[in-house]
Amino acid sequence: MRKVFLWSVITAVFLSLVEITVFSNFPLLPAIPDLVLILVVYVSFMNGSVAGSSSGFLSGLLLDFISVAPIGLNACVQTISGFVFGKFTGSFNLDRVVIPMMMGAFATGLKIASTFFLSLLFGEGVRSYSLFSSVLWYELLFNCISAPILFFIFSRFQTLFIADRASS
């Protein structure tokens, strides 16, 4: 299980850097896909709620330190996503396109709902999405498009992202 945590955090660092350096500087993108969220969804779906929550917390905490969000916001959102998607472990077969797209859409919706709820609790310090904002819909679209691609890449490295059942 430690191997999964280590590689999910290393991958989260890499994906965060890609989001910050590449996607945020691409002038034609109105929103940035949340690649770390998709990583957390994959790890939690393949390993369960404990691994998903743990990797979500560590990845979210990493995002909190490199973003302008309040400390703990991303950690909370990623932990919730990891826990929820971990509950779906073994529920259905993961195909190449449709299920990852649906999981990307659902994860984005869960992120939106979580940030909205946290903004109600903590006020203006937490930026929430507006349902009428194009940024929300573009991020949803980009997450749906990037989820099958990332799931395919992660599936090529199953030994890094899936814990051995005997060691669990």
DSSP file (Angstrom, degrees, kcal/mol; ACC not computed):
  #  RESIDUE AA STRUCTURE BP1 BP2  ACC     N-H-->O    O-->H-N    N-H-->O    O-->H-N    TCO  KAPPA ALPHA  PHI   PSI    X-CA   Y-CA   Z-CA
    1    1 A M     >        0   0    0      0, 0.0     4,-2.0     0, 0.0     5,-0.2   0.000 360.0 360.0 360.0 -33.3    0.0    0.0    0.0
    2    2 A R  H  >  +     0   0    0      1,-0.2     4,-2.9     2,-0.2     5,-0.2   0.874 360.0  57.3 -62.0 -36.0    2.9    2.4    0.7
    3    3 A K  H  > S+     0   0    0      1,-0.2     4,-2.6     2,-0.2     5,-0.2   0.902 105.5  50.1 -61.4 -41.2    4.0    2.0   -2.9
    4    4 A V  H  > S+     0   0    0      2,-0.2     4,-2.3     1,-0.2    -1,-0.2   0.918 112.2  47.3 -64.1 -43.8    0.6    3.2   -4.1
    5    5 A F  H  X S+     0   0    0     -4,-2.0     4,-2.3     2,-0.2     5,-0.2   0.938 113.0  48.9 -62.0 -46.6    0.8    6.2   -1.8
    6    6 A L  H  X S+     0   0    0     -4,-2.9     4,-2.4     1,-0.2    -2,-0.2   0.945 115.7  41.8 -59.4 -50.6    4.3    7.1   -2.9
    7    7 A W  H  X S+     0   0    0     -4,-2.6     4,-2.4   153,-0.3    -1,-0.2   0.827 112.4  54.0 -71.6 -30.6    3.6    6.8   -6.6
    8    8 A S  H  X S+     0   0    0     -4,-2.3     4,-2.1    -5,-0.2    -1,-0.2   0.891 111.7  45.6 -69.1 -36.4    0.3    8.6   -6.4
    9    9 A V  H  X S+     0   0    0     -4,-2.3     4,-2.3     2,-0.2    -2,-0.2   0.915 113.5  48.9 -70.5 -42.5    2.0   11.5   -4.6
   10   10 A I  H  X S+     0   0    0     -4,-2.4     4,-2.1    -5,-0.2    -2,-0.2   0.924 114.5  45.9 -61.1 -43.7    4.9   11.6   -7.1
   11   11 A T  H  X S+     0   0    0     -4,-2.4     4,-3.1     1,-0.2     5,-0.2   0.876 109.5  54.9 -67.4 -36.9    2.4   11.5   -9.9
   12   12 A A  H  X S+     0   0    0     -4,-2.1     4,-2.5     2,-0.2    -2,-0.2   0.888 107.4  50.4 -63.2 -38.7    0.3   14.2   -8.3
   13   13 A V  H  X S+     0   0    0     -4,-2.3     4,-2.3     2,-0.2    -2,-0.2   0.947 113.3  45.8 -61.9 -47.7    3.3   16.4   -8.1
   14   14 A F  H  X S+     0   0    0     -4,-2.1     4,-2.1     1,-0.2    -2,-0.2   0.937 114.7  46.4 -61.4 -47.8    4.0   15.8  -11.8
   15   15 A L  H  X S+     0   0    0     -4,-3.1     4,-2.5     1,-0.2    -1,-0.2   0.865 110.7  53.5 -65.5 -35.7    0.3   16.4  -12.8
   16   16 A S  H  X S+     0   0    0     -4,-2.5     4,-2.6    -5,-0.2    -1,-0.2   0.912 108.8  49.3 -63.1 -42.2    0.2   19.6  -10.6
   17   17 A L  H  X S+     0   0    0     -4,-2.3     4,-3.0     2,-0.2     5,-0.5   0.882 110.0  51.2 -65.1 -37.4    3.2   20.9  -12.4
   18   18 A V  H  X>S+     0   0    0     -4,-2.1     4,-1.9     2,-0.2     5,-1.8   0.929 111.6  47.8 -64.0 -44.1    1.6   20.1  -15.8
   19   19 A E  H  <>S+     0   0    0     -4,-2.5     5,-1.7     3,-0.2    -2,-0.2   0.928 118.6  40.1 -59.9 -45.5   -1.5   21.9  -14.7
   20   20 A I  H  <5S+     0   0    0     -4,-2.6    -2,-0.2     3,-0.2    -1,-0.2   0.912 126.0  30.6 -74.1 -44.2    0.4   25.0  -13.5
   21   21 A T  H  <5S+     0   0    0     -4,-3.0    -3,-0.2    -5,-0.2    -2,-0.2   0.857 131.4  24.0 -89.2 -35.5    3.1   25.3  -16.2
   22   22 A V  T ><5S+     0   0    0     -4,-1.9     3,-0.6    -5,-0.5     4,-0.3   0.925 125.7  36.0 -95.9 -60.8    1.4   24.0  -19.3
   23   23 A F  G > <S+     0   0    0     -5,-1.8     3,-1.1     1,-0.2     6,-0.2   0.862 114.5  54.0 -68.5 -36.4   -2.4   24.3  -19.1
   24   24 A S  G 3 <S+     0   0    0     -5,-1.7    -1,-0.2    -6,-0.3    -3,-0.1   0.742 111.7  46.9 -71.2 -19.7   -2.5   27.5  -17.2
   25   25 A N  G <  S+     0   0    0     -3,-0.6    -1,-0.2    -6,-0.1    -2,-0.2   0.346  83.5 104.4-101.3   5.2   -0.3   29.2  -19.8
   26   26 A F    X   -     0   0    0     -3,-1.1     3,-1.5    -4,-0.3    -4,-0.0  -0.791  61.8-155.0 -87.8 111.4   -2.2   27.9  -22.8
   27   27 A P  T 3  S+     0   0    0      0, 0.0    -1,-0.1     0, 0.0    -4,-0.0   0.702  85.0  57.8 -67.2 -21.2   -4.2   30.9  -23.9
   28   28 A L  T 3  S+     0   0    0     -3,-0.0    -2,-0.0     2,-0.0    -3,-0.0   0.576  84.0  93.0 -86.8  -8.0   -7.0   29.1  -25.7
   29   29 A L    <   -     0   0    0     -3,-1.5     3,-0.1    -6,-0.2    -3,-0.0  -0.760  51.8-170.9 -88.8 117.1   -8.1   27.1  -22.6
   30   30 A P  S    S+     0   0    0      0, 0.0     2,-0.3     0, 0.0    -1,-0.2   0.686  77.4  18.4 -77.5 -16.1  -10.9   28.8  -20.6
   31   31 A A  S    S-     0   0    0    107,-0.1   105,-0.0   106,-0.1   104,-0.0  -0.957  77.8-121.2-147.4 162.7  -10.5   26.3  -17.8
   32   32 A I        -     0   0    0     -2,-0.3   111,-0.1    -3,-0.1     2,-0.1  -0.916  27.5-120.5-110.9 130.7   -7.9   23.8  -16.6
   33   33 A P        -     0   0    0      0, 0.0     2,-1.4     0, 0.0     3,-0.2  -0.418  23.8-123.9 -66.2 145.3   -8.7   20.1  -16.3
   34   34 A D     >  +     0   0    0    105,-0.3     4,-1.4     1,-0.2     3,-0.1  -0.688  38.1 170.2 -92.0  85.3   -8.2   18.8  -12.8
   35   35 A L  H  > S+     0   0    0     -2,-1.4     4,-1.9     1,-0.2    -1,-0.2   0.824  74.0  56.3 -68.3 -33.1   -5.7   16.0  -13.5
   36   36 A V  H  > S+     0   0    0      1,-0.2     4,-2.5     2,-0.2    -1,-0.2   0.880 103.8  54.6 -68.2 -37.1   -5.0   15.3   -9.9
   37   37 A L  H  > S+     0   0    0      1,-0.2     4,-2.3     2,-0.2    -1,-0.2   0.907 107.9  49.4 -60.7 -41.7   -8.7   14.7   -9.2
   38   38 A I  H  X S+     0   0    0     -4,-1.4     4,-2.4     2,-0.2    -1,-0.2   0.879 109.0  52.7 -67.0 -37.5   -8.7   12.1  -12.0
   39   39 A L  H  X S+     0   0    0     -4,-1.9     4,-2.8     2,-0.2     5,-0.2   0.935 109.8  48.4 -60.1 -46.2   -5.6   10.5  -10.5
   40   40 A V  H  X S+     0   0    0     -4,-2.5     4,-2.5     1,-0.2     5,-0.2   0.896 110.4  51.7 -62.3 -40.7   -7.3   10.3   -7.1
   41   41 A V  H  X S+     0   0    0     -4,-2.3     4,-2.5     2,-0.2    -1,-0.2   0.924 112.1  46.4 -61.6 -44.8  -10.4    8.8   -8.7
   42   42 A Y  H  X S+     0   0    0     -4,-2.4     4,-2.2     2,-0.2    -2,-0.2   0.951 114.1  46.2 -63.5 -49.9   -8.3    6.1  -10.5
   43   43 A V  H  X S+     0   0    0     -4,-2.8     4,-1.5     1,-0.2     5,-0.2   0.908 116.3  45.5 -62.0 -42.1   -6.3    5.2   -7.4
   44   44 A S  H  X S+     0   0    0     -4,-2.5     4,-2.6    -5,-0.2     8,-0.3   0.898 112.3  50.3 -71.0 -39.0   -9.5    5.0   -5.2
   45   45 A F  H  < S+     0   0    0     -4,-2.5    45,-0.4    -5,-0.2    -1,-0.2   0.876 116.7  41.5 -65.6 -35.6  -11.5    3.0   -7.7
   46   46 A M  H  < S+     0   0    0     -4,-2.2    -1,-0.2    -5,-0.2    -2,-0.2   0.722 129.5  25.4 -83.6 -21.7   -8.7    0.5   -8.1
   47   47 A N  H  < S-     0   0    0     -4,-1.5     4,-0.3     1,-0.3     3,-0.2   0.563 105.4-110.6-123.4 -12.1   -7.7    0.2   -4.4
   48   48 A G     X  -     0   0    0     -4,-2.6     4,-2.3    -5,-0.2    -1,-0.3  -0.416  44.5 -55.5 106.3 176.7  -10.7    1.1   -2.2
   49   49 A S  H  > S+     0   0    0     37,-0.5     4,-3.1     2,-0.2     5,-0.3   0.838 126.1  54.0 -67.4 -37.0  -11.7    3.9    0.1
   50   50 A V  H  > S+     0   0    0      2,-0.2     4,-2.3     1,-0.2     5,-0.2   0.959 115.1  39.6 -65.5 -49.6   -8.8    3.8    2.5
   51   51 A A  H  > S+     0   0    0     -4,-0.3     4,-2.7     2,-0.2     5,-0.3   0.894 118.0  50.3 -65.7 -39.1   -6.2    4.1   -0.3
   52   52 A G  H  X S+     0   0    0     -4,-2.3     4,-2.2    -8,-0.3    31,-0.3   0.918 112.4  45.2 -66.0 -44.4   -8.4    6.7   -2.1
   53   53 A S  H  X S+     0   0    0     -4,-3.1     4,-2.5    29,-0.4    -2,-0.2   0.914 115.9  47.2 -65.0 -42.7   -8.9    8.8    1.0
   54   54 A S  H  X S+     0   0    0     -4,-2.3     4,-2.4    -5,-0.3     5,-0.2   0.937 115.8  42.5 -66.5 -47.7   -5.3    8.7    1.9
   55   55 A S  H  X S+     0   0    0     -4,-2.7     4,-2.6     1,-0.2     5,-0.2   0.867 114.5  53.2 -68.8 -33.3   -4.0    9.5   -1.5
   56   56 A G  H  X S+     0   0    0     -4,-2.2     4,-2.6    -5,-0.3    23,-0.4   0.909 109.8  47.6 -64.5 -42.1   -6.7   12.1   -1.9
   57   57 A F  H  X S+     0   0    0     -4,-2.5     4,-2.6    21,-0.2     5,-0.2   0.944 115.0  44.6 -64.2 -47.8   -5.6   13.8    1.3
   58   58 A L  H  X S+     0   0    0     -4,-2.4     4,-2.0     2,-0.2    -2,-0.2   0.918 116.8  45.7 -64.3 -43.2   -1.9   13.8    0.4
   59   59 A S  H  X S+     0   0    0     -4,-2.6     4,-2.2    -5,-0.2    -1,-0.2   0.900 114.2  48.9 -66.2 -40.7   -2.5   15.0   -3.1
   60   60 A G  H  X S+     0   0    0     -4,-2.6     4,-2.3    -5,-0.2    15,-0.5   0.889 109.3  51.7 -66.3 -39.5   -4.9   17.7   -1.9
   61   61 A L  H  X S+     0   0    0     -4,-2.6     4,-1.7    13,-0.2    -1,-0.2   0.900 108.8  51.9 -63.8 -39.9   -2.5   18.9    0.7
   62   62 A L  H  X S+     0   0    0     -4,-2.0     4,-1.3     1,-0.2    -2,-0.2   0.932 109.8  48.9 -59.8 -45.8    0.1   19.1   -2.0
   63   63 A L  H  X S+     0   0    0     -4,-2.2     4,-1.0     1,-0.2     6,-0.2   0.869 106.7  57.2 -62.2 -36.5   -2.3   21.2   -4.1
   64   64 A D  H  < S+     0   0    0     -4,-2.3     3,-0.3     1,-0.2    -1,-0.2   0.874 106.2  49.5 -62.1 -36.8   -3.0   23.4   -1.1
   65   65 A F  H  < S+     0   0    0     -4,-1.7    -1,-0.2     1,-0.2    -2,-0.2   0.780 116.8  39.8 -75.1 -25.9    0.6   24.3   -0.7
   66   66 A I  H  < S+     0   0    0     -4,-1.3     2,-0.2    -3,-0.2    -1,-0.2   0.447 111.8  62.2-103.7   0.6    1.2   25.2   -4.4
   67   67 A S  S  < S-     0   0    0     -4,-1.0     4,-0.0    -3,-0.3     0, 0.0  -0.632  84.7-115.5-116.0 177.5   -2.1   27.0   -5.0
   68   68 A V  S    S+     0   0    0     -2,-0.2     3,-0.1     2,-0.0    -4,-0.1   0.374  77.5 115.7 -92.9   4.2   -3.8   30.1   -3.6
   69   69 A A  S    S-     0   0    0     -6,-0.2    -2,-0.1     1,-0.1     3,-0.1  -0.355  81.3 -87.4 -70.0 152.9   -6.6   28.1   -2.0
   70   70 A P    >   -     0   0    0      0, 0.0     3,-2.2     0, 0.0     4,-0.5  -0.321  55.9 -91.1 -58.6 143.2   -7.0   28.0    1.7
   71   71 A I  T 3  S+     0   0    0      1,-0.3   -10,-0.1     2,-0.1    -6,-0.0  -0.370 113.8  21.8 -59.7 125.5   -4.9   25.3    3.4
   72   72 A G  T 3> S+     0   0    0    -12,-0.2     4,-2.3    -2,-0.1    -1,-0.3   0.143  93.2 101.3 104.3 -17.6   -7.1   22.2    3.7
   73   73 A L  H <> S+     0   0    0     -3,-2.2     4,-2.4     2,-0.2     5,-0.2   0.978  89.5  36.6 -64.5 -56.2   -9.6   23.0    1.0
   74   74 A N  H  > S+     0   0    0     -4,-0.5     4,-2.9   -14,-0.3     5,-0.3   0.867 115.5  56.6 -64.6 -35.3   -8.2   20.8   -1.7
   75   75 A A  H  > S+     0   0    0    -15,-0.5     4,-2.1     2,-0.2    -1,-0.2   0.921 109.9  45.1 -61.4 -42.7   -7.3   18.2    0.8
   76   76 A C  H  X S+     0   0    0     -4,-2.3     4,-2.4     2,-0.2    -2,-0.2   0.940 115.4  46.1 -65.6 -47.8  -10.9   18.0    2.0
   77   77 A V  H  X S+     0   0    0     -4,-2.4     4,-2.2     1,-0.2    -2,-0.2   0.917 115.4  45.7 -63.5 -44.2  -12.3   17.9   -1.6
   78   78 A Q  H  X S+     0   0    0     -4,-2.9     4,-2.7   -22,-0.2   -21,-0.2   0.865 111.6  52.7 -68.8 -35.4   -9.8   15.2   -2.8
   79   79 A T  H  X S+     0   0    0     -4,-2.1     4,-2.5   -23,-0.4    -2,-0.2   0.921 109.7  48.5 -64.9 -43.5  -10.4   13.1    0.4
   80   80 A I  H  X S+     0   0    0     -4,-2.4     4,-2.7     2,-0.2     5,-0.2   0.934 113.2  47.7 -61.0 -45.9  -14.1   13.2   -0.2
   81   81 A S  H  X S+     0   0    0     -4,-2.2     4,-2.6     1,-0.2     5,-0.3   0.918 111.8  50.0 -62.2 -43.5  -13.6   12.2   -3.8
   82   82 A G  H  X S+     0   0    0     -4,-2.7     4,-1.5   -30,-0.2   -29,-0.4   0.900 112.8  46.8 -61.9 -41.0  -11.2    9.4   -2.9
   83   83 A F  H  X S+     0   0    0     -4,-2.5     4,-1.1   -31,-0.3    -2,-0.2   0.944 113.9  46.5 -66.4 -47.7  -13.6    8.0   -0.3
   84   84 A V  H >< S+     0   0    0     -4,-2.7     3,-0.7     1,-0.2     4,-0.4   0.935 115.8  43.8 -63.2 -47.7  -16.7    8.1   -2.5
   85   85 A F  H >< S+     0   0    0     -4,-2.6     3,-1.0     1,-0.2    -1,-0.2   0.781 106.2  62.6 -72.1 -24.2  -15.0    6.5   -5.5
   86   86 A G  H >< S+     0   0    0     -4,-1.5     3,-1.4    -5,-0.3   -37,-0.5   0.798  93.9  63.2 -66.1 -27.8  -13.3    4.0   -3.3
   87   87 A K  T << S+     0   0    0     -4,-1.1    -1,-0.2    -3,-0.7    -2,-0.2   0.693  96.6  59.1 -68.8 -17.8  -16.8    2.7   -2.4
   88   88 A F  T X> S+     0   0    0     -3,-1.0     3,-2.4    -4,-0.4     4,-0.5   0.397  73.8 134.4 -90.8   2.9  -17.3    1.8   -6.1
   89   89 A T  T <4 S+     0   0    0     -3,-1.4   -43,-0.1     1,-0.3   -44,-0.1  -0.319  81.5   2.1 -57.1 125.9  -14.3   -0.6   -6.1
   90   90 A G  T 34 S+     0   0    0    -45,-0.4    -1,-0.3     2,-0.3     3,-0.1   0.496  98.8 114.9  77.3   4.0  -15.3   -3.8   -7.8
   91   91 A S  T <4 S-     0   0    0     -3,-2.4     2,-0.3     1,-0.2    -2,-0.1   0.854  83.6  -3.7 -75.9 -34.5  -18.8   -2.6   -8.6
   92   92 A F  S  < S-     0   0    0     -4,-0.5    -2,-0.3     0, 0.0     2,-0.2  -0.974  80.9 -88.3-153.7 164.0  -18.4   -2.6  -12.3
   93   93 A N        -     0   0    0     -2,-0.3     2,-0.8    -3,-0.1     6,-0.1  -0.546  37.3-127.8 -79.4 140.4  -15.9   -3.2  -15.1
   94   94 A L        -     0   0    0     -2,-0.2     2,-0.1     5,-0.1    -1,-0.1  -0.787  28.8-169.6 -90.7 111.8  -13.7   -0.3  -16.2
   95   95 A D        -     0   0    0     -2,-0.8    -1,-0.0     1,-0.1     0, 0.0  -0.206  34.1 -99.5 -89.3-170.2  -13.9    0.1  -20.0
   96   96 A R  S    S-     0   0    0      3,-0.1    56,-0.2    -2,-0.1    55,-0.1   0.843  99.8  -1.3 -82.8 -34.1  -11.7    2.3  -22.0
   97   97 A V  S  > S+     0   0    0      3,-0.1     4,-2.2    54,-0.1     5,-0.2   0.769 119.8  51.6-125.2 -55.8  -13.9    5.4  -22.6
   98   98 A V  H  > S+     0   0    0      1,-0.2     4,-2.6     2,-0.2     5,-0.2   0.930 110.8  43.7 -65.7 -52.2  -17.4    5.5  -21.3
   99   99 A I  H  > S+     0   0    0      1,-0.2     4,-2.7     2,-0.2     5,-0.2   0.925 115.0  49.0 -63.4 -45.8  -16.9    4.6  -17.6
  100  100 A P  H  > S+     0   0    0      0, 0.0     4,-2.5     0, 0.0    -1,-0.2   0.902 112.0  50.0 -60.3 -37.4  -13.8    6.9  -17.2
  101  101 A M  H  X S+     0   0    0     -4,-2.2     4,-2.3     2,-0.2    -2,-0.2   0.926 112.1  47.1 -64.1 -43.1  -15.7    9.8  -18.8
  102  102 A M  H  X S+     0   0    0     -4,-2.6     4,-2.8     1,-0.2    -1,-0.2   0.897 112.4  49.7 -64.5 -39.5  -18.7    9.2  -16.5
  103  103 A M  H  X S+     0   0    0     -4,-2.7     4,-2.7     2,-0.2    -2,-0.2   0.891 110.0  51.1 -66.9 -38.7  -16.3    9.0  -13.5
  104  104 A G  H  X S+     0   0    0     -4,-2.5     4,-1.9    -5,-0.2    -2,-0.2   0.903 112.8  46.1 -62.6 -41.5  -14.6   12.2  -14.6
  105  105 A A  H  X S+     0   0    0     -4,-2.3     4,-2.3     2,-0.2    -2,-0.2   0.928 114.6  46.5 -66.8 -45.5  -18.0   14.0  -14.8
  106  106 A F  H  X S+     0   0    0     -4,-2.8     4,-2.5     1,-0.2    -2,-0.2   0.893 111.7  51.7 -64.9 -39.3  -19.2   12.6  -11.5
  107  107 A A  H  X S+     0   0    0     -4,-2.7     4,-2.3     2,-0.2    -1,-0.2   0.891 110.0  49.3 -64.9 -38.8  -15.9   13.6   -9.8
  108  108 A T  H  X S+     0   0    0     -4,-1.9     4,-2.5     2,-0.2    -2,-0.2   0.911 111.2  49.5 -66.1 -41.2  -16.2   17.1  -11.1
  109  109 A G  H  X S+     0   0    0     -4,-2.3     4,-2.5     2,-0.2    -2,-0.2   0.894 111.0  49.6 -62.9 -39.4  -19.7   17.3   -9.9
  110  110 A L  H  X S+     0   0    0     -4,-2.5     4,-2.6     2,-0.2    -2,-0.2   0.885 110.4  50.8 -66.1 -38.5  -18.6   16.1   -6.5
  111  111 A K  H  X S+     0   0    0     -4,-2.3     4,-2.6     2,-0.2     5,-0.2   0.914 111.2  48.4 -63.1 -43.4  -15.8   18.6   -6.5
  112  112 A I  H  X S+     0   0    0     -4,-2.5     4,-2.0     2,-0.2    17,-0.3   0.924 113.8  45.9 -63.7 -45.4  -18.3   21.4   -7.3
  113  113 A A  H  X S+     0   0    0     -4,-2.5     4,-2.5     2,-0.2    -2,-0.2   0.897 113.4  50.0 -65.1 -40.6  -20.8   20.3   -4.6
  114  114 A S  H  X S+     0   0    0     -4,-2.6     4,-2.6     2,-0.2    -2,-0.2   0.927 112.0  46.3 -64.9 -45.5  -18.0   19.9   -2.0
  115  115 A T  H  X S+     0   0    0     -4,-2.6     4,-2.0     2,-0.2    -1,-0.2   0.860 112.1  52.1 -67.7 -33.1  -16.6   23.4   -2.7
  116  116 A F  H  X S+     0   0    0     -4,-2.0     4,-1.6    -5,-0.2    -2,-0.2   0.942 111.5  46.1 -65.3 -46.2  -20.0   24.9   -2.6
  117  117 A F  H  X S+     0   0    0     -4,-2.5     4,-1.6     1,-0.2    -2,-0.2   0.915 113.8  48.7 -62.3 -43.0  -20.7   23.3    0.8
  118  118 A L  H  X S+     0   0    0     -4,-2.6     4,-2.8     1,-0.2     5,-0.2   0.839 107.3  55.8 -66.9 -32.4  -17.4   24.4    2.1
  119  119 A S  H  X S+     0   0    0     -4,-2.0     4,-1.6     1,-0.2    -1,-0.2   0.836 105.5  52.4 -69.2 -30.3  -18.0   27.9    0.8
  120  120 A L  H  < S+     0   0    0     -4,-1.6    -2,-0.2     2,-0.2    -1,-0.2   0.878 115.1  42.0 -68.1 -36.9  -21.2   28.0    2.8
  121  121 A L  H  < S+     0   0    0     -4,-1.6    -2,-0.2     1,-0.1    -1,-0.2   0.893 127.5  27.8 -75.0 -40.5  -19.3   27.0    5.9
  122  122 A F  H >< S-     0   0    0     -4,-2.8     3,-0.7     1,-0.3    -3,-0.2   0.435  96.0-144.6-110.4  -0.5  -16.2   29.2    5.5
  123  123 A G  G ><  -     0   0    0     -4,-1.6     3,-1.5    -5,-0.2    -1,-0.3  -0.397  60.6  -9.3  81.5-149.1  -17.5   32.1    3.6
  124  124 A E  G 3  S+     0   0    0      1,-0.3    -1,-0.2    -2,-0.1    -5,-0.1   0.596 115.0  78.4 -70.9 -13.1  -15.8   34.2    0.9
  125  125 A G  G <  S+     0   0    0     -3,-0.7     2,-0.6    -6,-0.1    -1,-0.3   0.709  87.8  67.2 -67.7 -18.6  -12.3   32.6    1.5
  126  126 A V  S <  S-     0   0    0     -3,-1.5     2,-0.5    -7,-0.2    -1,-0.1  -0.914  80.6-142.2-108.4 120.2  -13.5   29.6   -0.5
  127  127 A R        -     0   0    0     -2,-0.6     2,-0.3    -8,-0.0    -8,-0.1  -0.687  22.9-171.1 -81.0 123.3  -14.1   30.1   -4.2
  128  128 A S        -     0   0    0     -2,-0.5     2,-0.2   -12,-0.1   -16,-0.1  -0.719  23.2-104.1-111.0 166.2  -17.2   28.1   -5.4
  129  129 A Y        -     0   0    0    -17,-0.3     2,-0.5    -2,-0.3    -1,-0.0  -0.585  21.4-135.7 -88.9 148.4  -18.4   27.5   -8.9
  130  130 A S    >   -     0   0    0     -2,-0.2     3,-1.8     1,-0.1     6,-0.3  -0.886  12.7-137.5 -99.0 135.0  -21.4   29.3  -10.5
  131  131 A L  T 3  S+     0   0    0     -2,-0.5    -1,-0.1     1,-0.3     6,-0.1   0.736 105.9  51.2 -63.5 -20.7  -23.7   26.9  -12.4
  132  132 A F  T 3  S+     0   0    0      4,-0.0     2,-0.3     5,-0.0    -1,-0.3   0.364  86.5 108.7 -98.3   4.8  -24.0   29.6  -15.1
  133  133 A S    <>  -     0   0    0     -3,-1.8     4,-1.1     1,-0.1     3,-0.3  -0.634  64.7-144.4 -84.3 137.1  -20.2   30.1  -15.4
  134  134 A S  H  > S+     0   0    0     -2,-0.3     4,-2.6     1,-0.2     5,-0.2   0.783  97.9  67.8 -69.4 -25.2  -18.6   28.8  -18.6
  135  135 A V  H  > S+     0   0    0      1,-0.2     4,-2.6     2,-0.2     5,-0.2   0.916  98.5  51.0 -60.7 -43.0  -15.5   27.9  -16.5
  136  136 A L  H  > S+     0   0    0     -6,-0.3     4,-2.3    -3,-0.3    -1,-0.2   0.932 112.9  44.3 -59.0 -47.8  -17.5   25.1  -14.7
  137  137 A W  H  X S+     0   0    0     -4,-1.1     4,-2.2     2,-0.2    -1,-0.2   0.852 113.6  49.9 -72.1 -34.7  -18.8   23.6  -18.0
  138  138 A Y  H  X S+     0   0    0     -4,-2.6     4,-3.1     2,-0.2     5,-0.2   0.907 111.0  49.4 -68.5 -40.4  -15.4   23.8  -19.7
  139  139 A E  H  X S+     0   0    0     -4,-2.6     4,-2.6    -5,-0.2  -105,-0.3   0.916 111.0  50.4 -63.8 -40.7  -13.7   22.1  -16.7
  140  140 A L  H  X S+     0   0    0     -4,-2.3     4,-2.1    -5,-0.2    -2,-0.2   0.929 113.1  46.3 -59.7 -45.6  -16.4   19.4  -16.7
  141  141 A L  H  X S+     0   0    0     -4,-2.2     4,-2.1     2,-0.2    -2,-0.2   0.932 113.5  47.7 -62.8 -47.0  -15.8   18.9  -20.4
  142  142 A F  H  X S+     0   0    0     -4,-3.1     4,-2.6     1,-0.2    -2,-0.2   0.868 111.4  50.6 -66.0 -36.3  -12.0   18.8  -20.1
  143  143 A N  H  X S+     0   0    0     -4,-2.6     4,-1.8    -5,-0.2    -1,-0.2   0.892 110.4  50.3 -66.8 -38.7  -12.2   16.4  -17.1
  144  144 A C  H  < S+     0   0    0     -4,-2.1    -2,-0.2    -5,-0.2    -1,-0.2   0.879 114.7  43.9 -65.9 -37.0  -14.4   14.1  -19.2
  145  145 A I  H  X S+     0   0    0     -4,-2.1     4,-0.7     1,-0.2    -2,-0.2   0.902 117.0  44.2 -73.8 -41.1  -12.0   14.2  -22.1
  146  146 A S  H  X S+     0   0    0     -4,-2.6     4,-2.8     1,-0.2     5,-0.3   0.732  97.9  74.4 -80.1 -20.6   -8.8   13.7  -20.0
  147  147 A A  H  X S+     0   0    0     -4,-1.8     4,-2.9     1,-0.2     5,-0.2   0.940  97.5  44.5 -60.2 -50.4  -10.2   11.0  -17.8
  148  148 A P  H  > S+     0   0    0      0, 0.0     4,-2.0     0, 0.0    -1,-0.2   0.884 114.8  50.7 -62.7 -34.5  -10.1    8.1  -20.4
  149  149 A I  H  X S+     0   0    0     -4,-0.7     4,-2.2     2,-0.2    -2,-0.2   0.948 114.8  41.6 -66.1 -48.4   -6.6    9.3  -21.5
  150  150 A L  H  X S+     0   0    0     -4,-2.8     4,-3.2     2,-0.2     5,-0.3   0.894 112.5  54.1 -67.8 -39.4   -5.2    9.3  -18.0
  151  151 A F  H  X S+     0   0    0     -4,-2.9     4,-2.2    -5,-0.3    -1,-0.2   0.907 109.3  49.7 -59.8 -40.3   -7.0    6.1  -17.0
  152  152 A F  H  X S+     0   0    0     -4,-2.0     4,-0.9    -5,-0.2    -2,-0.2   0.931 113.0  45.9 -63.4 -45.6   -5.3    4.5  -20.0
  153  153 A I  H >< S+     0   0    0     -4,-2.2     3,-0.8     1,-0.2     4,-0.5   0.934 113.9  48.0 -63.5 -46.0   -1.9    5.8  -19.0
  154  154 A F  H >< S+     0   0    0     -4,-3.2     3,-1.4     1,-0.2     7,-0.3   0.861 105.6  59.0 -64.0 -34.4   -2.3    4.8  -15.4
  155  155 A S  H >< S+     0   0    0     -4,-2.2     3,-0.8     1,-0.3    -1,-0.2   0.752  96.6  61.9 -68.3 -21.6   -3.5    1.3  -16.4
  156  156 A R  T << S+     0   0    0     -4,-0.9    -1,-0.3    -3,-0.8    -2,-0.2   0.691 108.2  44.5 -72.6 -18.5   -0.1    0.8  -18.2
  157  157 A F  T X>  +     0   0    0     -3,-1.4     3,-1.7    -4,-0.5     4,-1.4  -0.337  69.6 144.6-120.0  48.4    1.6    1.2  -14.8
  158  158 A Q  H <>  +     0   0    0     -3,-0.8     4,-2.0     1,-0.3    -1,-0.1   0.815  66.3  63.7 -59.8 -32.5   -0.7   -1.0  -12.7
  159  159 A T  H 34 S+     0   0    0      1,-0.2    -1,-0.3     2,-0.2     5,-0.1   0.754 108.4  43.1 -65.6 -21.2    2.1   -2.2  -10.5
  160  160 A L  H <4 S+     0   0    0     -3,-1.7  -153,-0.3    -6,-0.2    -1,-0.2   0.796 122.9  33.4 -90.2 -31.9    2.6    1.4   -9.3
  161  161 A F  H  < S+     0   0    0     -4,-1.4     2,-0.5    -7,-0.3    -2,-0.2   0.488 107.9  66.0-108.2  -4.7   -1.0    2.4   -8.8
  162  162 A I  S  < S-     0   0    0     -4,-2.0     2,-0.1    -5,-0.2    -1,-0.1  -0.975  76.3-133.7-123.3 124.2   -2.7   -0.8   -7.7
  163  163 A A        -     0   0    0     -2,-0.5     2,-0.2     1,-0.1    -3,-0.1  -0.417  28.6-104.0 -73.5 146.4   -1.8   -2.4   -4.4
  164  164 A D    >>  -     0   0    0      1,-0.1     4,-0.7    -5,-0.1     3,-0.5  -0.527  24.3-137.8 -66.3 133.2   -1.2   -6.2   -4.2
  165  165 A R  T 34 S+     0   0    0     -2,-0.2     3,-0.3     1,-0.2    -1,-0.1   0.799 101.4  58.3 -65.7 -27.7   -4.2   -7.8   -2.6
  166  166 A A  T 34 S+     0   0    0      1,-0.2    -1,-0.2     2,-0.1    -2,-0.0   0.824 106.9  46.7 -72.7 -30.2   -2.0  -10.1   -0.5
  167  167 A S  T <4        0   0    0     -3,-0.5    -1,-0.2     1,-0.2    -2,-0.2   0.569 360.0 360.0 -88.4  -7.5   -0.2   -7.1    1.2
  168  168 A S     <        0   0    0     -4,-0.7    -1,-0.2    -3,-0.3    -2,-0.1   0.482 360.0 360.0 -75.7 360.0   -3.5   -5.2    1.9
